[in-house]
Amino acid sequence: MTANRRFRNVIRIGPVQVATYYDGRGREKHTAACTAPRCGFATDYDSRAAAELAARTHRCAVR
């Protein structure tokens, strides 16, 4: 089953996009996902500040 998430408040910090969404239980979550090819970095956080910090400090390991 695929997750149909409606992202809002999307910003881009370098190659990483940070967005806010509601999970399946109605809780507000924040995600940071790298858009670089073959990177694969994507994590969910409870706070927007944590997601933005992860986006600012992310370094792609793929060369």
PDBQT receptor file of N, H, CA, C and O in Angstrom, charges set to zero:
ATOM      1  N   MET A   1       0.846  -1.178   0.000  1.00  0.00    +0.000 N 
ATOM      2  CA  MET A   1       0.000   0.000   0.000  1.00  0.00    +0.000 C 
ATOM      3  C   MET A   1       0.889   1.238   0.000  1.00  0.00    +0.000 C 
ATOM      4  O   MET A   1       1.800   1.349   0.821  1.00  0.00    +0.000 OA
ATOM      5  N   THR A   2       0.637   2.144  -0.890  1.00  0.00    +0.000 N 
ATOM      6  H   THR A   2      -0.103   2.054  -1.557  1.00  0.00    +0.000 HD
ATOM      7  CA  THR A   2       1.451   3.351  -0.962  1.00  0.00    +0.000 C 
ATOM      8  C   THR A   2       0.868   4.430  -0.068  1.00  0.00    +0.000 C 
ATOM      9  O   THR A   2      -0.341   4.497   0.155  1.00  0.00    +0.000 OA
ATOM     10  N   ALA A   3       1.743   5.256   0.429  1.00  0.00    +0.000 N 
ATOM     11  H   ALA A   3       2.725   5.201   0.248  1.00  0.00    +0.000 HD
ATOM     12  CA  ALA A   3       1.309   6.358   1.277  1.00  0.00    +0.000 C 
ATOM     13  C   ALA A   3       1.008   7.571   0.399  1.00  0.00    +0.000 C 
ATOM     14  O   ALA A   3       1.882   8.045  -0.327  1.00  0.00    +0.000 OA
ATOM     15  N   ASN A   4      -0.202   8.063   0.464  1.00  0.00    +0.000 N 
ATOM     16  H   ASN A   4      -0.911   7.678   1.054  1.00  0.00    +0.000 HD
ATOM     17  CA  ASN A   4      -0.583   9.247  -0.288  1.00  0.00    +0.000 C 
ATOM     18  C   ASN A   4      -0.490  10.442   0.644  1.00  0.00    +0.000 C 
ATOM     19  O   ASN A   4      -1.450  10.772   1.339  1.00  0.00    +0.000 OA
ATOM     20  N   ARG A   5       0.657  11.082   0.657  1.00  0.00    +0.000 N 
ATOM     21  H   ARG A   5       1.438  10.813   0.093  1.00  0.00    +0.000 HD
ATOM     22  CA  ARG A   5       0.887  12.199   1.562  1.00  0.00    +0.000 C 
ATOM     23  C   ARG A   5       0.755  13.511   0.802  1.00  0.00    +0.000 C 
ATOM     24  O   ARG A   5       1.188  13.631  -0.344  1.00  0.00    +0.000 OA
ATOM     25  N   ARG A   6       0.169  14.460   1.440  1.00  0.00    +0.000 N 
ATOM     26  H   ARG A   6      -0.183  14.363   2.371  1.00  0.00    +0.000 HD
ATOM     27  CA  ARG A   6       0.052  15.792   0.858  1.00  0.00    +0.000 C 
ATOM     28  C   ARG A   6       1.039  16.686   1.591  1.00  0.00    +0.000 C 
ATOM     29  O   ARG A   6       0.810  17.095   2.729  1.00  0.00    +0.000 OA
ATOM     30  N   PHE A   7       2.129  16.973   0.920  1.00  0.00    +0.000 N 
ATOM     31  H   PHE A   7       2.315  16.641  -0.004  1.00  0.00    +0.000 HD
ATOM     32  CA  PHE A   7       3.174  17.783   1.524  1.00  0.00    +0.000 C 
ATOM     33  C   PHE A   7       2.807  19.259   1.412  1.00  0.00    +0.000 C 
ATOM     34  O   PHE A   7       2.232  19.699   0.416  1.00  0.00    +0.000 OA
ATOM     35  N   ARG A   8       3.146  20.003   2.440  1.00  0.00    +0.000 N 
ATOM     36  H   ARG A   8       3.613  19.646   3.249  1.00  0.00    +0.000 HD
ATOM     37  CA  ARG A   8       2.925  21.444   2.438  1.00  0.00    +0.000 C 
ATOM     38  C   ARG A   8       4.142  22.114   3.043  1.00  0.00    +0.000 C 
ATOM     39  O   ARG A   8       4.976  21.461   3.670  1.00  0.00    +0.000 OA
ATOM     40  N   ASN A   9       4.237  23.393   2.856  1.00  0.00    +0.000 N 
ATOM     41  H   ASN A   9       3.559  23.923   2.346  1.00  0.00    +0.000 HD
ATOM     42  CA  ASN A   9       5.346  24.181   3.380  1.00  0.00    +0.000 C 
ATOM     43  C   ASN A   9       6.681  23.579   2.941  1.00  0.00    +0.000 C 
ATOM     44  O   ASN A   9       7.561  23.333   3.765  1.00  0.00    +0.000 OA
ATOM     45  N   VAL A  10       6.820  23.350   1.658  1.00  0.00    +0.000 N 
ATOM     46  H   VAL A  10       6.105  23.550   0.988  1.00  0.00    +0.000 HD
ATOM     47  CA  VAL A  10       8.014  22.720   1.099  1.00  0.00    +0.000 C 
ATOM     48  C   VAL A  10       9.071  23.787   0.823  1.00  0.00    +0.000 C 
ATOM     49  O   VAL A  10       8.800  24.792   0.166  1.00  0.00    +0.000 OA
ATOM     50  N   ILE A  11      10.281  23.551   1.336  1.00  0.00    +0.000 N 
ATOM     51  H   ILE A  11      10.502  22.734   1.870  1.00  0.00    +0.000 HD
ATOM     52  CA  ILE A  11      11.407  24.431   1.033  1.00  0.00    +0.000 C 
ATOM     53  C   ILE A  11      12.570  23.571   0.569  1.00  0.00    +0.000 C 
ATOM     54  O   ILE A  11      12.598  22.363   0.803  1.00  0.00    +0.000 OA
ATOM     55  N   ARG A  12      13.517  24.198  -0.083  1.00  0.00    +0.000 N 
ATOM     56  H   ARG A  12      13.494  25.180  -0.273  1.00  0.00    +0.000 HD
ATOM     57  CA  ARG A  12      14.689  23.494  -0.585  1.00  0.00    +0.000 C 
ATOM     58  C   ARG A  12      15.939  24.119   0.034  1.00  0.00    +0.000 C 
ATOM     59  O   ARG A  12      16.135  25.333  -0.028  1.00  0.00    +0.000 OA
ATOM     60  N   ILE A  13      16.772  23.282   0.626  1.00  0.00    +0.000 N 
ATOM     61  H   ILE A  13      16.613  22.296   0.676  1.00  0.00    +0.000 HD
ATOM     62  CA  ILE A  13      18.044  23.701   1.200  1.00  0.00    +0.000 C 
ATOM     63  C   ILE A  13      19.118  22.880   0.504  1.00  0.00    +0.000 C 
ATOM     64  O   ILE A  13      19.332  21.716   0.845  1.00  0.00    +0.000 OA
ATOM     65  N   GLY A  14      19.787  23.477  -0.463  1.00  0.00    +0.000 N 
ATOM     66  H   GLY A  14      19.613  24.422  -0.739  1.00  0.00    +0.000 HD
ATOM     67  CA  GLY A  14      20.738  22.728  -1.277  1.00  0.00    +0.000 C 
ATOM     68  C   GLY A  14      19.978  21.669  -2.057  1.00  0.00    +0.000 C 
ATOM     69  O   GLY A  14      18.937  21.965  -2.643  1.00  0.00    +0.000 OA
ATOM     70  N   PRO A  15      20.481  20.430  -2.075  1.00  0.00    +0.000 N 
ATOM     71  CA  PRO A  15      19.765  19.372  -2.792  1.00  0.00    +0.000 C 
ATOM     72  C   PRO A  15      18.646  18.730  -1.964  1.00  0.00    +0.000 C 
ATOM     73  O   PRO A  15      17.951  17.840  -2.453  1.00  0.00    +0.000 OA
ATOM     74  N   VAL A  16      18.469  19.171  -0.727  1.00  0.00    +0.000 N 
ATOM     75  H   VAL A  16      19.034  19.894  -0.330  1.00  0.00    +0.000 HD
ATOM     76  CA  VAL A  16      17.508  18.544   0.184  1.00  0.00    +0.000 C 
ATOM     77  C   VAL A  16      16.215  19.358   0.241  1.00  0.00    +0.000 C 
ATOM     78  O   VAL A  16      16.242  20.580   0.379  1.00  0.00    +0.000 OA
ATOM     79  N   GLN A  17      15.086  18.659   0.131  1.00  0.00    +0.000 N 
ATOM     80  H   GLN A  17      15.064  17.665   0.019  1.00  0.00    +0.000 HD
ATOM     81  CA  GLN A  17      13.784  19.289   0.290  1.00  0.00    +0.000 C 
ATOM     82  C   GLN A  17      13.240  18.963   1.666  1.00  0.00    +0.000 C 
ATOM     83  O   GLN A  17      13.314  17.820   2.118  1.00  0.00    +0.000 OA
ATOM     84  N   VAL A  18      12.687  19.978   2.338  1.00  0.00    +0.000 N 
ATOM     85  H   VAL A  18      12.627  20.907   1.971  1.00  0.00    +0.000 HD
ATOM     86  CA  VAL A  18      12.065  19.814   3.651  1.00  0.00    +0.000 C 
ATOM     87  C   VAL A  18      10.592  20.128   3.494  1.00  0.00    +0.000 C 
ATOM     88  O   VAL A  18      10.232  21.142   2.895  1.00  0.00    +0.000 OA
ATOM     89  N   ALA A  19       9.724  19.255   4.035  1.00  0.00    +0.000 N 
ATOM     90  H   ALA A  19      10.017  18.432   4.521  1.00  0.00    +0.000 HD
ATOM     91  CA  ALA A  19       8.278  19.445   3.898  1.00  0.00    +0.000 C 
ATOM     92  C   ALA A  19       7.559  18.983   5.159  1.00  0.00    +0.000 C 
ATOM     93  O   ALA A  19       8.102  18.225   5.963  1.00  0.00    +0.000 OA
ATOM     94  N   THR A  20       6.332  19.454   5.310  1.00  0.00    +0.000 N 
ATOM     95  H   THR A  20       5.891  20.069   4.657  1.00  0.00    +0.000 HD
ATOM     96  CA  THR A  20       5.478  19.093   6.439  1.00  0.00    +0.000 C 
ATOM     97  C   THR A  20       4.279  18.313   5.909  1.00  0.00    +0.000 C 
ATOM     98  O   THR A  20       3.753  18.620   4.840  1.00  0.00    +0.000 OA
ATOM     99  N   TYR A  21       3.850  17.301   6.665  1.00  0.00    +0.000 N 
ATOM    100  H   TYR A  21       4.278  17.051   7.534  1.00  0.00    +0.000 HD
ATOM    101  CA  TYR A  21       2.689  16.495   6.286  1.00  0.00    +0.000 C 
ATOM    102  C   TYR A  21       2.063  15.906   7.537  1.00  0.00    +0.000 C 
ATOM    103  O   TYR A  21       2.645  15.963   8.620  1.00  0.00    +0.000 OA
ATOM    104  N   TYR A  22       0.877  15.342   7.385  1.00  0.00    +0.000 N 
ATOM    105  H   TYR A  22       0.403  15.296   6.505  1.00  0.00    +0.000 HD
ATOM    106  CA  TYR A  22       0.206  14.624   8.470  1.00  0.00    +0.000 C 
ATOM    107  C   TYR A  22       0.348  13.135   8.214  1.00  0.00    +0.000 C 
ATOM    108  O   TYR A  22       0.085  12.663   7.108  1.00  0.00    +0.000 OA
ATOM    109  N   ASP A  23       0.769  12.385   9.243  1.00  0.00    +0.000 N 
ATOM    110  H   ASP A  23       0.983  12.768  10.141  1.00  0.00    +0.000 HD
ATOM    111  CA  ASP A  23       0.913  10.935   9.065  1.00  0.00    +0.000 C 
ATOM    112  C   ASP A  23      -0.459  10.267   9.146  1.00  0.00    +0.000 C 
ATOM    113  O   ASP A  23      -1.480  10.945   9.269  1.00  0.00    +0.000 OA
ATOM    114  N   GLY A  24      -0.477   8.956   9.078  1.00  0.00    +0.000 N 
ATOM    115  H   GLY A  24       0.351   8.405   8.978  1.00  0.00    +0.000 HD
ATOM    116  CA  GLY A  24      -1.724   8.203   9.067  1.00  0.00    +0.000 C 
ATOM    117  C   GLY A  24      -2.551   8.347  10.326  1.00  0.00    +0.000 C 
ATOM    118  O   GLY A  24      -3.748   8.058  10.313  1.00  0.00    +0.000 OA
ATOM    119  N   ARG A  25      -1.947   8.784  11.402  1.00  0.00    +0.000 N 
ATOM    120  H   ARG A  25      -0.975   9.019  11.413  1.00  0.00    +0.000 HD
ATOM    121  CA  ARG A  25      -2.663   8.959  12.668  1.00  0.00    +0.000 C 
ATOM    122  C   ARG A  25      -3.036  10.410  12.943  1.00  0.00    +0.000 C 
ATOM    123  O   ARG A  25      -3.516  10.740  14.027  1.00  0.00    +0.000 OA
ATOM    124  N   GLY A  26      -2.811  11.282  11.947  1.00  0.00    +0.000 N 
ATOM    125  H   GLY A  26      -2.420  11.013  11.066  1.00  0.00    +0.000 HD
ATOM    126  CA  GLY A  26      -3.197  12.676  12.092  1.00  0.00    +0.000 C 
ATOM    127  C   GLY A  26      -2.179  13.556  12.780  1.00  0.00    +0.000 C 
ATOM    128  O   GLY A  26      -2.462  14.718  13.071  1.00  0.00    +0.000 OA
ATOM    129  N   ARG A  27      -0.999  13.024  13.047  1.00  0.00    +0.000 N 
ATOM    130  H   ARG A  27      -0.770  12.080  12.811  1.00  0.00    +0.000 HD
ATOM    131  CA  ARG A  27       0.052  13.819  13.686  1.00  0.00    +0.000 C 
ATOM    132  C   ARG A  27       0.847  14.567  12.629  1.00  0.00    +0.000 C 
ATOM    133  O   ARG A  27       1.070  14.060  11.530  1.00  0.00    +0.000 OA
ATOM    134  N   GLU A  28       1.273  15.775  12.970  1.00  0.00    +0.000 N 
ATOM    135  H   GLU A  28       1.092  16.187  13.863  1.00  0.00    +0.000 HD
ATOM    136  CA  GLU A  28       2.086  16.557  12.055  1.00  0.00    +0.000 C 
ATOM    137  C   GLU A  28       3.526  16.050  12.092  1.00  0.00    +0.000 C 
ATOM    138  O   GLU A  28       4.124  15.938  13.162  1.00  0.00    +0.000 OA
ATOM    139  N   LYS A  29       4.074  15.748  10.929  1.00  0.00    +0.000 N 
ATOM    140  H   LYS A  29       3.589  15.839  10.059  1.00  0.00    +0.000 HD
ATOM    141  CA  LYS A  29       5.451  15.262  10.799  1.00  0.00    +0.000 C 
ATOM    142  C   LYS A  29       6.183  16.132   9.794  1.00  0.00    +0.000 C 
ATOM    143  O   LYS A  29       5.568  16.847   9.002  1.00  0.00    +0.000 OA
ATOM    144  N   HIS A  30       7.499  16.059   9.838  1.00  0.00    +0.000 N 
ATOM    145  H   HIS A  30       7.998  15.478  10.481  1.00  0.00    +0.000 HD
ATOM    146  CA  HIS A  30       8.350  16.828   8.943  1.00  0.00    +0.000 C 
ATOM    147  C   HIS A  30       9.368  15.878   8.341  1.00  0.00    +0.000 C 
ATOM    148  O   HIS A  30       9.887  14.996   9.025  1.00  0.00    +0.000 OA
ATOM    149  N   THR A  31       9.650  16.057   7.073  1.00  0.00    +0.000 N 
ATOM    150  H   THR A  31       9.229  16.773   6.517  1.00  0.00    +0.000 HD
ATOM    151  CA  THR A  31      10.571  15.164   6.402  1.00  0.00    +0.000 C 
ATOM    152  C   THR A  31      11.653  15.955   5.687  1.00  0.00    +0.000 C 
ATOM    153  O   THR A  31      11.431  17.081   5.240  1.00  0.00    +0.000 OA
ATOM    154  N   ALA A  32      12.829  15.344   5.587  1.00  0.00    +0.000 N 
ATOM    155  H   ALA A  32      13.009  14.430   5.950  1.00  0.00    +0.000 HD
ATOM    156  CA  ALA A  32      13.937  15.889   4.810  1.00  0.00    +0.000 C 
ATOM    157  C   ALA A  32      14.376  14.798   3.843  1.00  0.00    +0.000 C 
ATOM    158  O   ALA A  32      14.681  13.681   4.261  1.00  0.00    +0.000 OA
ATOM    159  N   ALA A  33      14.410  15.119   2.553  1.00  0.00    +0.000 N 
ATOM    160  H   ALA A  33      14.163  16.027   2.214  1.00  0.00    +0.000 HD
ATOM    161  CA  ALA A  33      14.758  14.129   1.535  1.00  0.00    +0.000 C 
ATOM    162  C   ALA A  33      15.698  14.759   0.513  1.00  0.00    +0.000 C 
ATOM    163  O   ALA A  33      15.438  15.849   0.003  1.00  0.00    +0.000 OA
ATOM    164  N   CYS A  34      16.785  14.063   0.223  1.00  0.00    +0.000 N 
ATOM    165  H   CYS A  34      16.995  13.178   0.638  1.00  0.00    +0.000 HD
ATOM    166  CA  CYS A  34      17.762  14.543  -0.749  1.00  0.00    +0.000 C 
ATOM    167  C   CYS A  34      17.289  14.173  -2.157  1.00  0.00    +0.000 C 
ATOM    168  O   CYS A  34      16.833  13.054  -2.393  1.00  0.00    +0.000 OA
ATOM    169  N   THR A  35      17.403  15.117  -3.080  1.00  0.00    +0.000 N 
ATOM    170  H   THR A  35      17.774  16.026  -2.888  1.00  0.00    +0.000 HD
ATOM    171  CA  THR A  35      16.948  14.897  -4.448  1.00  0.00    +0.000 C 
ATOM    172  C   THR A  35      18.095  14.562  -5.393  1.00  0.00    +0.000 C 
ATOM    173  O   THR A  35      17.881  14.447  -6.600  1.00  0.00    +0.000 OA
ATOM    174  N   ALA A  36      19.304  14.404  -4.871  1.00  0.00    +0.000 N 
ATOM    175  H   ALA A  36      19.478  14.498  -3.890  1.00  0.00    +0.000 HD
ATOM    176  CA  ALA A  36      20.445  14.056  -5.720  1.00  0.00    +0.000 C 
ATOM    177  C   ALA A  36      20.313  12.609  -6.201  1.00  0.00    +0.000 C 
ATOM    178  O   ALA A  36      19.809  11.758  -5.467  1.00  0.00    +0.000 OA
ATOM    179  N   PRO A  37      20.758  12.325  -7.419  1.00  0.00    +0.000 N 
ATOM    180  CA  PRO A  37      20.662  10.955  -7.938  1.00  0.00    +0.000 C 
ATOM    181  C   PRO A  37      21.467   9.975  -7.078  1.00  0.00    +0.000 C 
ATOM    182  O   PRO A  37      22.595  10.265  -6.680  1.00  0.00    +0.000 OA
ATOM    183  N   ARG A  38      20.881   8.830  -6.802  1.00  0.00    +0.000 N 
ATOM    184  H   ARG A  38      19.965   8.593  -7.125  1.00  0.00    +0.000 HD
ATOM    185  CA  ARG A  38      21.497   7.726  -6.064  1.00  0.00    +0.000 C 
ATOM    186  C   ARG A  38      21.910   8.085  -4.628  1.00  0.00    +0.000 C 
ATOM    187  O   ARG A  38      22.762   7.402  -4.060  1.00  0.00    +0.000 OA
ATOM    188  N   CYS A  39      21.345   9.110  -4.040  1.00  0.00    +0.000 N 
ATOM    189  H   CYS A  39      20.653   9.665  -4.501  1.00  0.00    +0.000 HD
ATOM    190  CA  CYS A  39      21.709   9.470  -2.663  1.00  0.00    +0.000 C 
ATOM    191  C   CYS A  39      20.912   8.629  -1.670  1.00  0.00    +0.000 C 
ATOM    192  O   CYS A  39      21.503   7.929  -0.848  1.00  0.00    +0.000 OA
ATOM    193  N   GLY A  40      19.587   8.685  -1.731  1.00  0.00    +0.000 N 
ATOM    194  H   GLY A  40      19.108   9.254  -2.399  1.00  0.00    +0.000 HD
ATOM    195  CA  GLY A  40      18.758   7.860  -0.866  1.00  0.00    +0.000 C 
ATOM    196  C   GLY A  40      18.526   8.396   0.534  1.00  0.00    +0.000 C 
ATOM    197  O   GLY A  40      17.971   7.676   1.364  1.00  0.00    +0.000 OA
ATOM    198  N   PHE A  41      18.925   9.628   0.839  1.00  0.00    +0.000 N 
ATOM    199  H   PHE A  41      19.377  10.213   0.165  1.00  0.00    +0.000 HD
ATOM    200  CA  PHE A  41      18.723  10.200   2.161  1.00  0.00    +0.000 C 
ATOM    201  C   PHE A  41      17.298  10.709   2.302  1.00  0.00    +0.000 C 
ATOM    202  O   PHE A  41      16.876  11.589   1.552  1.00  0.00    +0.000 OA
ATOM    203  N   ALA A  42      16.555  10.165   3.252  1.00  0.00    +0.000 N 
ATOM    204  H   ALA A  42      16.897   9.450   3.862  1.00  0.00    +0.000 HD
ATOM    205  CA  ALA A  42      15.203  10.631   3.557  1.00  0.00    +0.000 C 
ATOM    206  C   ALA A  42      14.864  10.212   4.978  1.00  0.00    +0.000 C 
ATOM    207  O   ALA A  42      14.931   9.029   5.311  1.00  0.00    +0.000 OA
ATOM    208  N   THR A  43      14.501  11.177   5.819  1.00  0.00    +0.000 N 
ATOM    209  H   THR A  43      14.447  12.139   5.549  1.00  0.00    +0.000 HD
ATOM    210  CA  THR A  43      14.152  10.882   7.204  1.00  0.00    +0.000 C 
ATOM    211  C   THR A  43      12.966  11.728   7.642  1.00  0.00    +0.000 C 
ATOM    212  O   THR A  43      12.720  12.804   7.097  1.00  0.00    +0.000 OA
ATOM    213  N   ASP A  44      12.233  11.226   8.636  1.00  0.00    +0.000 N 
ATOM    214  H   ASP A  44      12.433  10.352   9.079  1.00  0.00    +0.000 HD
ATOM    215  CA  ASP A  44      11.094  11.933   9.209  1.00  0.00    +0.000 C 
ATOM    216  C   ASP A  44      11.447  12.415  10.608  1.00  0.00    +0.000 C 
ATOM    217  O   ASP A  44      12.175  11.749  11.344  1.00  0.00    +0.000 OA
ATOM    218  N   TYR A  45      10.923  13.579  10.961  1.00  0.00    +0.000 N 
ATOM    219  H   TYR A  45      10.332  14.120  10.363  1.00  0.00    +0.000 HD
ATOM    220  CA  TYR A  45      11.187  14.185  12.258  1.00  0.00    +0.000 C 
ATOM    221  C   TYR A  45       9.884  14.691  12.857  1.00  0.00    +0.000 C 
ATOM    222  O   TYR A  45       8.901  14.912  12.150  1.00  0.00    +0.000 OA
ATOM    223  N   ASP A  46       9.895  14.873  14.182  1.00  0.00    +0.000 N 
ATOM    224  H   ASP A  46      10.693  14.694  14.757  1.00  0.00    +0.000 HD
ATOM    225  CA  ASP A  46       8.731  15.417  14.873  1.00  0.00    +0.000 C 
ATOM    226  C   ASP A  46       8.720  16.939  14.854  1.00  0.00    +0.000 C 
ATOM    227  O   ASP A  46       7.659  17.548  14.996  1.00  0.00    +0.000 OA
ATOM    228  N   SER A  47       9.886  17.566  14.679  1.00  0.00    +0.000 N 
ATOM    229  H   SER A  47      10.748  17.072  14.563  1.00  0.00    +0.000 HD
ATOM    230  CA  SER A  47       9.944  19.026  14.669  1.00  0.00    +0.000 C 
ATOM    231  C   SER A  47      10.520  19.538  13.359  1.00  0.00    +0.000 C 
ATOM    232  O   SER A  47      11.378  18.902  12.747  1.00  0.00    +0.000 OA
ATOM    233  N   ARG A  48      10.039  20.684  12.945  1.00  0.00    +0.000 N 
ATOM    234  H   ARG A  48       9.342  21.202  13.442  1.00  0.00    +0.000 HD
ATOM    235  CA  ARG A  48      10.508  21.310  11.707  1.00  0.00    +0.000 C 
ATOM    236  C   ARG A  48      11.979  21.715  11.834  1.00  0.00    +0.000 C 
ATOM    237  O   ARG A  48      12.737  21.599  10.872  1.00  0.00    +0.000 OA
ATOM    238  N   ALA A  49      12.384  22.186  13.011  1.00  0.00    +0.000 N 
ATOM    239  H   ALA A  49      11.768  22.280  13.794  1.00  0.00    +0.000 HD
ATOM    240  CA  ALA A  49      13.767  22.611  13.229  1.00  0.00    +0.000 C 
ATOM    241  C   ALA A  49      14.738  21.447  13.036  1.00  0.00    +0.000 C 
ATOM    242  O   ALA A  49      15.818  21.633  12.475  1.00  0.00    +0.000 OA
ATOM    243  N   ALA A  50      14.373  20.269  13.486  1.00  0.00    +0.000 N 
ATOM    244  H   ALA A  50      13.495  20.118  13.942  1.00  0.00    +0.000 HD
ATOM    245  CA  ALA A  50      15.238  19.099  13.328  1.00  0.00    +0.000 C 
ATOM    246  C   ALA A  50      15.374  18.718  11.854  1.00  0.00    +0.000 C 
ATOM    247  O   ALA A  50      16.462  18.353  11.409  1.00  0.00    +0.000 OA
ATOM    248  N   ALA A  51      14.295  18.799  11.103  1.00  0.00    +0.000 N 
ATOM    249  H   ALA A  51      13.411  19.096  11.464  1.00  0.00    +0.000 HD
ATOM    250  CA  ALA A  51      14.343  18.477   9.678  1.00  0.00    +0.000 C 
ATOM    251  C   ALA A  51      15.206  19.481   8.920  1.00  0.00    +0.000 C 
ATOM    252  O   ALA A  51      15.972  19.099   8.036  1.00  0.00    +0.000 OA
ATOM    253  N   GLU A  52      15.086  20.757   9.260  1.00  0.00    +0.000 N 
ATOM    254  H   GLU A  52      14.463  21.068   9.978  1.00  0.00    +0.000 HD
ATOM    255  CA  GLU A  52      15.902  21.776   8.595  1.00  0.00    +0.000 C 
ATOM    256  C   GLU A  52      17.367  21.652   8.973  1.00  0.00    +0.000 C 
ATOM    257  O   GLU A  52      18.238  21.885   8.135  1.00  0.00    +0.000 OA
ATOM    258  N   LEU A  53      17.656  21.294  10.206  1.00  0.00    +0.000 N 
ATOM    259  H   LEU A  53      16.948  21.105  10.887  1.00  0.00    +0.000 HD
ATOM    260  CA  LEU A  53      19.042  21.074  10.616  1.00  0.00    +0.000 C 
ATOM    261  C   LEU A  53      19.648  19.900   9.860  1.00  0.00    +0.000 C 
ATOM    262  O   LEU A  53      20.799  19.967   9.430  1.00  0.00    +0.000 OA
ATOM    263  N   ALA A  54      18.890  18.835   9.696  1.00  0.00    +0.000 N 
ATOM    264  H   ALA A  54      17.954  18.780  10.045  1.00  0.00    +0.000 HD
ATOM    265  CA  ALA A  54      19.371  17.677   8.935  1.00  0.00    +0.000 C 
ATOM    266  C   ALA A  54      19.640  18.072   7.488  1.00  0.00    +0.000 C 
ATOM    267  O   ALA A  54      20.608  17.603   6.887  1.00  0.00    +0.000 OA
ATOM    268  N   ALA A  55      18.803  18.919   6.931  1.00  0.00    +0.000 N 
ATOM    269  H   ALA A  55      18.017  19.300   7.419  1.00  0.00    +0.000 HD
ATOM    270  CA  ALA A  55      18.988  19.352   5.542  1.00  0.00    +0.000 C 
ATOM    271  C   ALA A  55      20.247  20.213   5.404  1.00  0.00    +0.000 C 
ATOM    272  O   ALA A  55      20.972  20.105   4.415  1.00  0.00    +0.000 OA
ATOM    273  N   ARG A  56      20.500  21.057   6.386  1.00  0.00    +0.000 N 
ATOM    274  H   ARG A  56      19.911  21.145   7.190  1.00  0.00    +0.000 HD
ATOM    275  CA  ARG A  56      21.665  21.933   6.319  1.00  0.00    +0.000 C 
ATOM    276  C   ARG A  56      22.972  21.178   6.510  1.00  0.00    +0.000 C 
ATOM    277  O   ARG A  56      23.994  21.566   5.944  1.00  0.00    +0.000 OA
ATOM    278  N   THR A  57      22.958  20.117   7.287  1.00  0.00    +0.000 N 
ATOM    279  H   THR A  57      22.128  19.802   7.747  1.00  0.00    +0.000 HD
ATOM    280  CA  THR A  57      24.198  19.384   7.579  1.00  0.00    +0.000 C 
ATOM    281  C   THR A  57      24.384  18.146   6.712  1.00  0.00    +0.000 C 
ATOM    282  O   THR A  57      25.393  17.454   6.845  1.00  0.00    +0.000 OA
ATOM    283  N   HIS A  58      23.436  17.852   5.831  1.00  0.00    +0.000 N 
ATOM    284  H   HIS A  58      22.616  18.414   5.723  1.00  0.00    +0.000 HD
ATOM    285  CA  HIS A  58      23.537  16.645   4.977  1.00  0.00    +0.000 C 
ATOM    286  C   HIS A  58      24.642  16.798   3.939  1.00  0.00    +0.000 C 
ATOM    287  O   HIS A  58      24.770  17.835   3.289  1.00  0.00    +0.000 OA
ATOM    288  N   ARG A  59      25.431  15.747   3.802  1.00  0.00    +0.000 N 
ATOM    289  H   ARG A  59      25.328  14.905   4.330  1.00  0.00    +0.000 HD
ATOM    290  CA  ARG A  59      26.447  15.676   2.760  1.00  0.00    +0.000 C 
ATOM    291  C   ARG A  59      26.250  14.358   2.025  1.00  0.00    +0.000 C 
ATOM    292  O   ARG A  59      26.254  13.291   2.640  1.00  0.00    +0.000 OA
ATOM    293  N   CYS A  60      26.080  14.432   0.725  1.00  0.00    +0.000 N 
ATOM    294  H   CYS A  60      26.077  15.299   0.226  1.00  0.00    +0.000 HD
ATOM    295  CA  CYS A  60      25.871  13.231  -0.071  1.00  0.00    +0.000 C 
ATOM    296  C   CYS A  60      27.159  12.408  -0.120  1.00  0.00    +0.000 C 
ATOM    297  O   CYS A  60      28.235  12.935  -0.401  1.00  0.00    +0.000 OA
ATOM    298  N   ALA A  61      27.032  11.119   0.155  1.00  0.00    +0.000 N 
ATOM    299  H   ALA A  61      26.158  10.691   0.384  1.00  0.00    +0.000 HD
ATOM    300  CA  ALA A  61      28.200  10.236   0.130  1.00  0.00    +0.000 C 
ATOM    301  C   ALA A  61      28.467   9.718  -1.285  1.00  0.00    +0.000 C 
ATOM    302  O   ALA A  61      29.567   9.242  -1.566  1.00  0.00    +0.000 OA
ATOM    303  N   VAL A  62      27.493   9.803  -2.165  1.00  0.00    +0.000 N 
ATOM    304  H   VAL A  62      26.600  10.189  -1.937  1.00  0.00    +0.000 HD
ATOM    305  CA  VAL A  62      27.622   9.303  -3.531  1.00  0.00    +0.000 C 
ATOM    306  C   VAL A  62      28.415  10.299  -4.362  1.00  0.00    +0.000 C 
ATOM    307  O   VAL A  62      28.147  11.500  -4.320  1.00  0.00    +0.000 OA
ATOM    308  N   ARG A  63      29.370   9.815  -5.101  1.00  0.00    +0.000 N 
ATOM    309  H   ARG A  63      29.588   8.840  -5.135  1.00  0.00    +0.000 HD
ATOM    310  CA  ARG A  63      30.186  10.695  -5.966  1.00  0.00    +0.000 C 
ATOM    311  C   ARG A  63      29.991  10.326  -7.395  1.00  0.00    +0.000 C 
ATOM    312  O   ARG A  63      30.585  10.943  -8.279  1.00  0.00    +0.000 OA
TER     313      ARG A  63
